[in-house]
Amino acid sequence: MIHEEIPVLPKIEGIPQLFNFATIILRNNMKDILQIDLEEMKFYAYHGHYEVEQKVGNQFLVSVKVNCEKKEALHSDRLRDALDYQRIYSLIKEQMEIPSHLLEHVAGRIADGLLSEWKEIRSVRIKISKMNPPMGGEIKKVSVTLEKER
């Protein structure tokens, strides 16, 4: 933690000197929140309500934002002090390989898995997009986004 000199306010008669005390508490309780983004991971998977989606499959894009307080890596430059992106990717890949009827269900499993695996994670945001969904028209993608906090 970086310590800096905190200026002392001049004492004014009749006004309590709580401001400096509050400033010290705020500075000592500041937390570094680190955001890690894994963007547009591509998967071929078998998610969908319709039988054809479950048999033929489709292309999916998954983007994940993870906010955590694991800040040791900011100073140590050691992988063991960071969230391992490869392990995060592996967890997402495992969940994408399990066929589901709803993207909401897949997003929920990914969020729950991340939050249970890493206690340092404070919040996650998962966006799953199905490319060219079979909806009877030309649609680039349909997406579901889930945000979950501890």
N, C-alpha and C positions, 0 to 999 in steps of 0.2 A: 504494500500500500504506500502511496506517495503521501508524505506528510508535508504540509506547507504551513507557513507561519500564518496564524489567524490574528487579524488585527483586533485590538481591544478597543471597544467603544468607550468614549469618554463617559465617566460617571455623571449622570444627571440626577440631581437630588429628587427623591420621591419616585423614581422609575426603577423598577427592579432590573438587575443586570442578567436577564435570562437569554438575551439574544445571542451572546457569545456561546453560552452553554448549548443552546439549540443548534447553532452552526456546527459545533464540534460533534454533536451526536449525528447530525445529518451526514457530515463528511465521513465519519467512521462507519456508518451503516450503509453507505453507497455500495451497490453491487454492480459488477460488470455482467451484463446480459449479452451473451454471445449468440448470434443467429447463424445457423448453418443451413444452407439451401442445397438440395439435390434437385436439379431442374430437368424436366422433360426426359425422364428415364423412359425408354421404349420397351414395351412388353407385348408379346402376342399371347392372348389369354382367351378364356372361354366364359366370359361374364355376360349375362343377359337373360331377360325373361323368356324370350322366344327359343324354341327348340333349335332352330337353325343357328342361333348365336352360340348355343352350347356345343354344337357339333362342329361348325365351321370355324368359330373363333373370330377374333378381330384384333386390330392394333389398338394399343392403349398408350397414353402418355401419363406419367405420374410425376408430380412435383411436390416436394416436401420441404417445409420450413420448420426447423427445430430451434426453439429458444432455450438456452440452458445457462446455468451458472458455473459451469466447469471452465474455470478461467486459468488454471495452472499452466496450460499450454501457451498462454500469452507471454509467459516469462521463461518457461523451461525449454520449449522447442522439442518436447518428447511426446511421441504418440501415446504412450501410456497415460499422459495427463490430458488427453483430448478425447472427444467422442470419435470413435473409429468410423469414418464414412463408409468403409467397406462392410462393416457389420450392419450399419443402418441400411445400406443397399440390399444386403442379403436378407434381412428381415422383410423388407418390402417385396423383394422377388419371391420369397416363400409364400407370402400372402397373395400375391398376384397369380400364383400357380394353382390356387385353390378355387375351382369354379364357384361362382355365386350368381344368383339371379339379379342382385342389385349392387350398383356401384357404392351406394351408401353403406352397405354391409362390409364391402372390402375396405373402404376408408375407415370404418369403425375398428375393424380388426388391426389395421396398420397403426392407427392412433393408440389403441390399447396396448399393442405389442411394444411400441416405442416407449410409452410411459411406464410400462412395467419393467422393461429391460434396463432402463437408465433412470435412476432416481434424480439425477441432476437436471433432467429435462423438465422445464416448467410449462411449456406449451408446444403444441404441434399444429401445423396447418397442412392438410393434405388435399391436393387437387388431382382427381382422376378424370381423364378425358377419354371417351370412346371415339375413335376416328370413324368417319363415314357411317353413322349409325343407321340401321335399317328402319327408317321412319317414313318411307314413301315419298321422299323428296331429297333434293341435294342439300346435305348438311355437312359442313366440315367436321364438326365434332359436337358432342354433348358432354358437359362436365358436371361433376359433383365436387363440392369443396366442403371440408369439415375442419373446424377449428376446435381444439380441445385443450383445456388447461387443467392443471392440478388444483 
